[in-house]
């Protein structure tokens, strides 16, 4: 008889049953943690799109108002020229293009994005060659719908469902998310 057994102490180590119980407990805790983690990721995606959409909306509203007060179709915002369309809403930035409210191109939507945001999140035009060749992941995918709506879609995976639309005919910004 060893001196440990004489003192009533068990030998070191786990029994198979104790080991299995610990593994089951760790697995259960990991499952709960991953569910919480993925819910947090989805919440952060929604928050990001809501924040960007609200900021974009406030900026275009302010530019619209400033254009009406100054009776001008082009304004300066942080050193960038913002061009307004015939309805007075921001339509492009930097380089003057055809800024009509019926033929908005994805390039104009992208230029407006970078004109509105001083430190704009990275963008890529949806379906472009650059999107396929992009080595660095971009934050937003930009497209134009029927020549009058700019869509800014969170590009953090395949077929994202978080985006906001900017209607250049009336200045409305609509934010979409699967939880809405």
C-alpha positions as CSV (number, residue, x, y, z in Angstrom):
1,X,0.0,0.0,0.0
2,X,1.4,3.4,-1.0
3,X,1.6,6.3,1.4
4,X,-1.1,8.2,-0.5
5,X,-3.6,5.5,-0.3
6,X,-3.0,5.1,3.4
7,X,-3.9,8.8,3.9
8,X,-7.2,8.3,2.0
9,X,-6.2,10.2,-1.1
10,X,-7.1,9.1,-4.6
11,X,-4.3,8.5,-7.2
12,X,-3.8,11.5,-9.6
13,X,-5.8,11.7,-12.8
14,X,-9.4,11.6,-14.1
15,X,-11.5,8.6,-14.5
16,X,-13.0,8.1,-18.0
17,X,-16.4,9.2,-16.7
18,X,-15.0,12.5,-15.3
19,X,-13.1,13.1,-18.5
20,X,-16.3,12.6,-20.6
21,X,-18.3,14.9,-18.4
22,X,-15.7,17.7,-18.6
23,X,-15.6,17.3,-22.4
24,X,-19.4,17.5,-22.6
25,X,-19.5,20.6,-20.4
26,X,-16.8,22.3,-22.5
27,X,-18.7,21.4,-25.7
28,X,-21.9,22.8,-24.3
29,X,-20.3,26.1,-23.3
30,X,-18.6,26.4,-26.7
31,X,-21.9,25.9,-28.4
32,X,-23.5,28.7,-26.4
33,X,-20.5,30.9,-26.9
34,X,-20.5,30.5,-30.7
35,X,-24.2,31.2,-30.9
36,X,-23.7,34.4,-29.0
37,X,-20.6,35.3,-31.1
38,X,-22.5,34.9,-34.4
39,X,-25.5,36.9,-33.1
40,X,-23.1,39.7,-32.2
41,X,-21.6,39.7,-35.7
42,X,-25.0,40.0,-37.2
43,X,-25.9,42.9,-34.8
44,X,-22.7,44.7,-35.7
45,X,-23.4,44.4,-39.5
46,X,-26.8,45.9,-38.9
47,X,-25.4,48.7,-36.8
48,X,-22.7,49.5,-39.3
49,X,-25.2,49.8,-42.2
50,X,-27.6,51.8,-40.0
51,X,-24.8,54.2,-39.0
52,X,-23.5,54.7,-42.5
53,X,-27.0,55.1,-43.9
54,X,-28.0,57.7,-41.3
55,X,-24.7,59.6,-41.8
56,X,-25.2,59.5,-45.6
57,X,-28.8,60.7,-45.2
58,X,-28.0,63.6,-42.9
59,X,-25.2,64.7,-45.3
60,X,-27.3,64.7,-48.5
61,X,-30.1,66.5,-46.6
62,X,-27.6,69.2,-45.5
63,X,-26.2,69.5,-49.1
64,X,-29.7,69.8,-50.5
65,X,-30.5,72.6,-48.1
66,X,-27.3,74.4,-48.7
67,X,-27.8,74.1,-52.5
68,X,-31.3,75.7,-52.1
69,X,-30.0,78.5,-50.0
70,X,-27.0,79.3,-52.2
71,X,-29.0,78.6,-55.4
72,X,-26.2,76.5,-56.7
73,X,-25.8,73.1,-58.4
74,X,-22.3,72.5,-57.0
75,X,-21.0,72.8,-53.5
76,X,-17.7,72.2,-51.7
77,X,-17.5,69.6,-48.9
78,X,-14.1,69.1,-47.3
79,X,-12.4,70.3,-50.5
80,X,-14.4,68.0,-52.8
81,X,-16.9,69.4,-55.3
82,X,-20.4,67.8,-54.9
83,X,-22.6,68.1,-57.9
84,X,-26.4,68.4,-57.5
85,X,-28.9,67.1,-60.0
86,X,-31.9,69.0,-61.5
87,X,-33.9,68.3,-58.3
88,X,-31.2,69.7,-56.1
89,X,-30.0,66.3,-54.6
90,X,-26.4,65.3,-54.6
91,X,-25.6,63.1,-57.5
92,X,-21.8,63.0,-58.0
93,X,-18.6,64.3,-56.6
94,X,-15.1,65.2,-57.8
95,X,-15.6,65.0,-61.6
96,X,-18.7,66.5,-63.2
97,X,-20.6,63.8,-65.1
98,X,-24.2,63.7,-66.4
99,X,-25.8,64.4,-63.0
100,X,-29.4,63.8,-64.0
101,X,-31.7,62.0,-61.7
102,X,-32.7,59.4,-64.3
103,X,-29.3,58.1,-65.4
104,X,-27.3,57.6,-62.2
105,X,-24.4,55.3,-62.9
106,X,-22.6,53.1,-60.3
107,X,-19.4,55.2,-60.9
108,X,-21.4,58.3,-60.0
109,X,-22.8,56.6,-56.9
110,X,-19.2,55.6,-55.9
111,X,-17.9,59.1,-56.5
112,X,-20.7,60.5,-54.3
113,X,-19.9,58.0,-51.6
114,X,-16.3,59.1,-51.4
115,X,-17.4,62.7,-51.6
116,X,-19.8,62.4,-48.7
117,X,-17.5,60.4,-46.4
118,X,-14.2,62.0,-45.6
119,X,-12.6,58.7,-44.6
120,X,-14.9,56.5,-46.7
121,X,-15.1,52.7,-46.1
122,X,-13.6,50.8,-49.0
123,X,-15.9,50.2,-52.0
124,X,-16.1,48.2,-55.1
125,X,-18.7,48.4,-57.9
126,X,-20.9,45.3,-58.0
127,X,-20.2,43.1,-61.0
128,X,-17.1,45.0,-62.1
129,X,-13.8,43.5,-63.1
130,X,-12.3,45.2,-60.0
131,X,-14.7,43.2,-57.8
132,X,-13.4,39.9,-59.1
133,X,-9.7,41.0,-58.9
134,X,-9.9,42.8,-55.6
135,X,-7.1,41.5,-53.4
136,X,-8.3,43.4,-50.4
137,X,-11.9,42.9,-49.2
138,X,-14.0,46.0,-49.6
139,X,-16.6,47.1,-47.1
140,X,-19.4,48.1,-49.4
141,X,-20.5,47.0,-52.9
142,X,-22.1,49.8,-54.9
143,X,-24.7,49.5,-57.7
144,X,-27.2,51.6,-59.5
145,X,-30.9,50.5,-59.8
146,X,-32.9,51.8,-62.7
147,X,-30.6,54.8,-63.0
148,X,-32.1,56.6,-60.0
149,X,-31.2,54.6,-56.9
150,X,-27.7,54.1,-55.5
151,X,-27.4,50.9,-53.5
152,X,-24.7,50.7,-50.9
153,X,-24.5,47.0,-49.8
154,X,-22.3,45.7,-47.0
155,X,-19.9,43.4,-48.7
156,X,-18.7,41.1,-45.9
157,X,-19.7,37.8,-47.6
158,X,-21.8,36.2,-50.3
159,X,-25.3,37.6,-50.9
160,X,-25.3,40.1,-48.0
161,X,-28.7,41.4,-46.9
162,X,-27.6,44.6,-45.2
163,X,-27.7,47.7,-47.4
164,X,-29.2,51.1,-47.9
165,X,-30.6,52.8,-51.0
166,X,-30.3,56.4,-51.8
167,X,-33.0,57.7,-54.3
168,X,-31.4,60.6,-56.2
169,X,-34.8,61.9,-57.4
170,X,-36.1,62.7,-53.9
171,X,-33.2,62.3,-51.5
172,X,-34.7,59.4,-49.5
173,X,-32.4,56.9,-47.8
174,X,-34.0,53.6,-47.0
175,X,-32.0,51.1,-44.8
176,X,-32.6,47.4,-45.1
177,X,-31.6,44.5,-42.9
178,X,-33.0,41.0,-42.5
179,X,-34.1,41.8,-38.9
180,X,-36.2,44.8,-40.0
